[in-house]
Amino acid sequence: MDTNEPSLAKINNYCLVTITVIAITAALIYTKPVLVPFVLALFIYVACSPLVDLIQKRAKVPQPVSVFITIILILLVFGVCFFFVAVSIEEFIRGAKVYKMRILDVFESMTVFLEAQGFDLRIETLKRDVSELPVFSVVKGLTGGVISIVSNMLLILVLVIFMLVGGTIRQSKHPLVKELSQKISKYIIVKLTVSIVTGLLVGGLLVALNVELAFMFALLTVLLNFIPSIGSIFATLMLTPILVLQFGFDWQFFFVLISAGSLQFLVGNVIEPKVMGENMDLHPVAILSFLLFWGLVWGVPGMFLAVPITAIVKIILSRIPPTRGVAEILAGRIPGA
């Protein structure tokens, strides 16, 4: 009996850990509408906190004044983002009919080519089906989704303002809180800077080559670059339908696609790692694994938050003796090596 007790205790511990993880995952999924805006606001607040201290020191103004200036700057940034979103939606809606006609032209040329190769296709039936594509219902759904995003952003903005006014985390002297705040703040600031630079480069390329919806794709590039590893791939592949409709499969199609992909690769895989350094101390496999997990739990917002949340979990695990081995594994190191 004595020899079996340790093994039974380990089995009980593993079972408890498994049940706890399942319960926490279910709670995260159930509370998604509340937690996602709060966590996004928390990370924005952590990223903006150094700006409050910087304004206070450089301008030599009282803390309430520096908080007020920071809030004004945040409002300006949100306003610029809303402007670009509105311009992109308007541009997309204005060209909806044109895109529908281009789809018909591309489809007709493809059917003619396939019939020439010996395929028996009912062109008129297929053209009628394509012409009845619900383009405007898609636009309507897109507009409704954007309105929902804007309302959530307003809620996040209000939460950030209240957090800045309170300033509890910024004023904390606890070593763990300071470490988490510094690492997350650096990650968000560097990632935002790199994403904006990538968006400007890709947007400038698209504008120079007269690619339609250039503003929308530049904005999507900035946003999708926050998703590690796969975000830049999606941002490049999303160009494909518009490029096909605008240029067909001429040299412009391949030139724009290769150029945009090269810019994404250069900034994301060469410049960003040098700027970021070892700030997060996370192995790429761990990042991809948690990217899938948080995408499953919180959808697209979870994919945006995967890296900072995983970094927080890793730092907390490294402070608890029984879980330090897990933290080492997340960093790509063998425990005890």
N, C-alpha and C positions, 0 to 999 in steps of 0.2 A: 504493500500500500504506500509506503514512504517513497518508493521510486516513481510511482505513478502521479503523486501529488504535484510535483513541479510541472510535468507535462500537461496535466489537467489545468493547472493555473495558467500556463501559456495559452492553451486552447481557449480558456475563458476570456483571457485578455484580448486575443485576436478576434473573438466573436464580438466582444464589447466594442472594440475599435471599429469593426465592420458595421455594426448596427449604428454606431454614432455617426460614421461617415454617411451612411444611407439617410439617416434622419436629418443631418445637416443639409445634405443635397436636396432633399424634399422640401425642407424649410426655405432654402434659397430659391427654389423654383416657385413656391407658393407666394413668397413675399417679393417677387421680382418687381411688380409695379411700384413698390415703395422703396426698396433697397437700391435699385439701379439709379434713380435720380439722386438719392442721398450720397451714394458712393462716388458718382461722377462729380457732384458738388464738392465732396470732401477732397478729391484729388485736385480739382481746380483751385480750391482754397489753399491746399498745401503748396501748389506751384506758384500761387500769387503771394504767399506770405513773405518770401524774401524781398519782393518788390516793395512791400510796406516798409520793411526795415531799411531798404536802400533809400527810398524817398525820404524817410525820417532822418537818416544820417547825412545824406548829401544836401538836401534842401534845408536841414536844420529846422524842421517844423514839428509841432506836437504830433503825437501818435494819431489822435482823431483826424487831423488834417491829412496825414499820409494815407490813412484808411479811406478817407473820402476821395482823394486823388486816384487811389487804386481802383475804387469802385467806378469812377468816371471812365478810367481807361478800359476796364472790363466791359462797361456798357458800350463804349465805342467799338471794341473788338466784336462783341455780339452783334452790334448794328451792321458792321461791315459784312459779317457772315450772313446775316439775314438778307442783306442787299444782294450778295452774290447768288444766294439760293433763289431769291425772287427773279433775278435776271435769267438764271438758268432755266427755271420752270417756264417763264414767259417765252423764252427762245424755243423750248421744246414744244410747247403747245402751239406756237405760231407755225412751226414746221411740221405738225402732225400730218396734215393732208399731203404735203409734199413727200414725206417719207413713205406714206401709204402708196402713192403713185410710183415711187422708185422701187418699192418692194414688188409691185406688179410688173414693172419693166424687167427687173432682175429675174423674177420667176418665169416670165414669158421667154426670155432669152435662154434660160436653163432648160425649159421644156422643149424648145425648138432644137437645142443641141442634143437632148436625150432622144427625141424622135428621130433625129438624123442618124443616131447610133442604133436604131432598130427597136427602141422601147415604144410600146403602144400606150399613149397617155391621152386622156380625155381633157384637152386643153381648156375648153369652154367651162366644163364643170369645175376644174381646178382653179381657173381664173375667178370664177364666181365665188368659190370658197375663200380664196385669198382676199378678194375685194370686200368680203364681209367680215374681215378681221376687226375685232372690237378695239380699234385704236383709241377712240375717244373714251371708252370705258376704262382703258388702261391709264389714260391721262387723268381721268377723274380719280381713279384709285391712287395714283401717284400724288395728286394734289392733296387728297385726304390724308395720305401718309405724311406728307410734308407738314401739313397743319398740325398733325399730332406731334411731330418732332418739335415744331416751333413751340407748342404749348408746354412740352416737357422741358425745353430749353429755358423757357421763362420761369418754370418752377425751379430748375437748377440755379438760375441766376439769382432768384430770391434767396435760396438756401446759402449760396456763396456769400451774398451780402450780409446775411445774419451771422455767418461764421466769421467773416472778417471783422464785423463789429464786436463780436464776442472775444475772438482772439485767444481762446483757451489753449489750443494746440501750439500756436506760435509762441506763447509765453511760458510753455512748459519747460522745466529744467531736467526732466527725467531722461536718463541716457538712452533708453530704448525709444522713447518718443522722438528725441532729437535725431537719432540715427535713422529711424523710419522717415521722418520729415525731410532730412537732407537728401537721402537717396531717392525718394520718390520725387522730390522737387527737381533734382538734377535730371532725372530720367525724363520727366514731362517737359521740362524746358528744352533739353537737347532734342528730344523727339519732335517737339513742336517746331523748333527751328529747322531741323533737317526736313521735316514734312513740308514746311512752307517753301523752303528752297527748292525741293523737288517739284512741288506744284507750280512754282514760278517758271522753272526750267521747262517742264512739260507744257505748261500753258503757253509760254513764249514760242516754243516749237510749233504748237498747233496753230497759233495765231499767224505765225510767219508763213505757214504752208496753207493758210485759208481753210483749215479743217472746221467744219460746223460744230456747234455746241462746245467750243473750246473752253469757255468759262466753266461750264458744268464739269467737263473732264478734269480741268485744273483743280476745282474744288474737291472732286471725288479722289483725286490723287493725294491731296493733303489729308483727307479723312482716312482713306484706306491704308496710308503708310503707317498709321498707328497700330494696324494689325500686323504682328510680326510675321516674317517669312512669306506668307501667302497674300498679304494685302497688296503689295506692289505687282504681283502677278495678275490679280483680279483687275487692278487699275489699268494695266496694259491690255488685257484681253477685252475689257469693256469697250475699247476703241474699235474693235473689229467690225461690229455691225454698221456703224456710221461710216467707217472707211470703205466698206464694201459698197454701201449705197451711194457714196459720193464719188469714189474713184474706180469702183469695180476692182479688178485684180491687176490694175496697171502698176507701174513702178512706184507711184505715189503711195499706194497702199502698203507695200513692203517697206518703203523708206520710212514712212511715219511710224509704222509698228516697230521696226528694228531700232529706230532712233529713240523712241519713247522707252522701249524696253532697256536699251543700253543706258539711258539716263537713270532709270530706276535702279538698275543693277549697280552702276557706279556709285551713286549716292548711298544706296542701302547696304551694299556689301563691302565698299572700300572706305568711303568717307565716314559714314555713321559709326562703324566699330572703332575707328581711331578717335573720334570725338567722344564717344560714350565710354570707351575704356572697359574696365571690369566693374562698372558701377553696380550692376544688378547681381553679378556673380552667380549666374544661372546657366546651366548647360542647354544648348539648343534643343536637345531631345526633351528635356524637362519643359522648356517653353512651348514646344509643339504639343506635348501631352496636355498641359494645362490650357493651352489654346483650345483644344478640342473639348476639354471638360467645361470650361467657362462658356464656350459657344453653345454647348448642349444645355447648360443651366440657364444662362441669361441671353442667349442669342447673339446678335451682332454687338450690342453693348458689352457683353461678356468678353468677346474677342478683343475689343478695344482695351479692356481693363485687365486682360489676362496676365501681362507681364508685371505691372505694379502690384497686383494682388498676390501673385506667386512670390514676388520678392518679399512682401510683408510676411507671408506664411513662412518663407525660408528663414528670415531673420528671427522670427519668434521661435521657430523650432530649434534654431541654433542656441538660443538662450536657455532651453530646457534640457538638462542632461540626458534623460532617456531618449529624446528625439534628435539629438545632435547628429546621429548617423544618417537619419533621413535628410537633414539639411545638407550634409556632405554629399549625399547622392544627388540631390537637386543641383548642386554646384558642379557635378561631374567628377567628384573625387570619391575614392574608395574609403569608407570609414576605417580609421585606425591605421591607414597606410602612411 
